[in-house]
Amino acid sequence: MAMAEQDGGKGRAVAGRALAVAAGGMAAMAAIFAKFASPESRWEVRVACYGGVAACNVAMWTLYVRSLTCLSSLQATVFNFAANFLLSGLAGFLLFGEAAHFQWLMGASLIVMGITVLSKADVDGDKKEMKQE
């Protein structure tokens, strides 16, 4: 395999991860809009927030499907879920004053470690695949 093709594969993986993380960010943003659409809000605010939820979900699915062109479905799903989980928790803490309990922080740490392992396994798998060719 030529060096340019190897770099292109790595670039595709990085782009795919970025797209999956962006999709997770859009999912977290949809959750934020949904939280602002409380029954206590004026109807105009609720309508705008529901529009934001719909727009963020469309953007999330678009980004997620694009990430599938660069990554396996497992990798895209894990990166998407992790970004959504971590960003939703961070938004809850910063915007809504929700507590970040030790258990949640440990779970978030395990997710980050899992992503690291998954990313490393992907790189090792690519190296083995190149040696076989």
N, C-alpha and C positions, 0 to 999 in steps of 0.2 A: 504494500500500500504506500502510495506517495506521501511525502511529508505534508503537502498542502491538504490532502484528503484527511489526514489524521487531525490536523489543526481545525479543519472544517467540522469534523465530528465533535471535537471538544467545544467549539464555538456553538454548535447546534445544541449541545447539552446545556451549556450556560444560558443560552437564549431560552431554551425550554424551561429551565428552572426559574428564570426571571418571569416568564409568562405565567407559570403556575403560581408563583408567589404573588404576582399582581392579581391573579384571579382570586386568590385567598383574601387579598386586601379588599377587593371589591365586594366579596361576600361579607367581610367584617363591616364595611361601610353600609351595606344593605341592612345589617342588624342594627347599626347606629340609627339610621333613618327610621327603622321600625320602632325603636325605643322612643324616639322623639314624637312619634305619632300616637301619643297617649290620648285617652278619652277626655282628659282635661284640656287638651289643646283646642284652639279654634279650628273650625272645620277647614279653613283655608290651609292651615299649617298641616293638618292631617292629610289633605289631598296632595299637597306638595311632597310630604314625606313618603306617601305611598307611591308617588311618581318616582321619587328617588330610589325606593326599594326596587321598583320594576327596572329602572335604568341600570342600577348597580348589578342586578341579576343578569340582565342581558349582557352587560360588559363582562361579568364574571364568566358566563358560559362561553362567550367569544374567546376570551383569553385562555380559558381552560382547554377548549378544543384546539386552539393553536398550539398550546404546549404539548398536546398529544402527537403533533407532527414531529416533535423533537425528542420526546421521552417515551418510555413505556407507560402504560396506563397506571401501573403501580407507583412509579416515581412521580408522575404528574399529580396523582391523587394525594400522595403523602405530602408533597410540598404545598399543594393547595390547602389541605386540611390543616397542616401545621401553621401556615401563615394566617389562616382564618382564626384558628384557636388562639394563637399568641396575640394577634392584633385585636381581636375581640376582648380578650382579657385586659390588655393594656388600655383600650378605650374605656372599658368599664371602670377601671381604676382611675384614669385621668379625667374622664368626662363626667362620670356618674358617681364617683366617690365610693365605688364598690371595694370591698376588702380583697386583698390578694393574700389568701391564706397560704400557709406553709405547704399544704398538700397540693394546691394549685401550682405553686412555684416548683415543687418537685416534679409534678407531672409535666410542666413546661420544659424543665431541664431534661427529662427523659425523652421528650419529643425531639428536642434539639440534638441530643446524642443519637437518637435513632436516625435522624436525617443525615447526620455525619457518617454513620455506618453505611446507610444506603448509598450515599454519594461515593464513599470509598469503594464499596462493592461494585458500583457501576464502573469506576475507573479501572479497577483490577480486572473486571470482566472484559472491558475494551482492550486491555493490554494482552490478555490471553487470546482474544479473538484475532488480534493483529499478528500474533506469533504463529497461529495456525494457518494463516493465509500466506 
